[in-house]
């Protein structure tokens, strides 16, 4: 029962977040390069 209550509270907290994104539609994305972070060996 306790796990159910904690799960519901976590779900409500996740749903309460508001994410807004602003971007420039005229941005030239050909100038951006991709990269990878090497893994530790």
C-alpha positions in Angstrom: 0.0 0.0 0.0 2.8 2.4 0.9 4.5 1.7 -2.5 1.3 2.5 -4.3 0.9 5.9 -2.5 4.6 6.7 -3.2 4.1 5.8 -6.9 1.0 8.0 -7.2 2.8 10.9 -5.6 5.8 10.6 -7.9 3.5 10.4 -10.9 1.6 13.5 -9.9 4.9 15.4 -9.4 6.0 14.3 -12.9 2.8 15.5 -14.5 2.9 18.9 -12.7 6.1 19.9 -14.6 5.7 22.5 -17.4 8.4 22.6 -20.1 8.6 25.5 -22.5 11.0 25.7 -25.4 12.0 28.7 -27.5 14.0 28.4 -30.7 14.9 30.4 -33.7 13.3 28.9 -36.8 15.9 30.7 -39.0 18.8 29.0 -37.3 21.2 27.2 -39.6 21.7 23.8 -38.1 24.3 22.8 -40.7 26.8 24.6 -38.6 26.2 22.3 -35.6 28.3 19.2 -35.2 27.5 16.1 -33.2 29.8 14.6 -30.7 30.0 11.5 -28.5 31.4 11.2 -25.0 33.9 8.4 -24.8 33.2 5.7 -22.3 35.7 4.9 -19.6 37.9 1.9 -20.2 
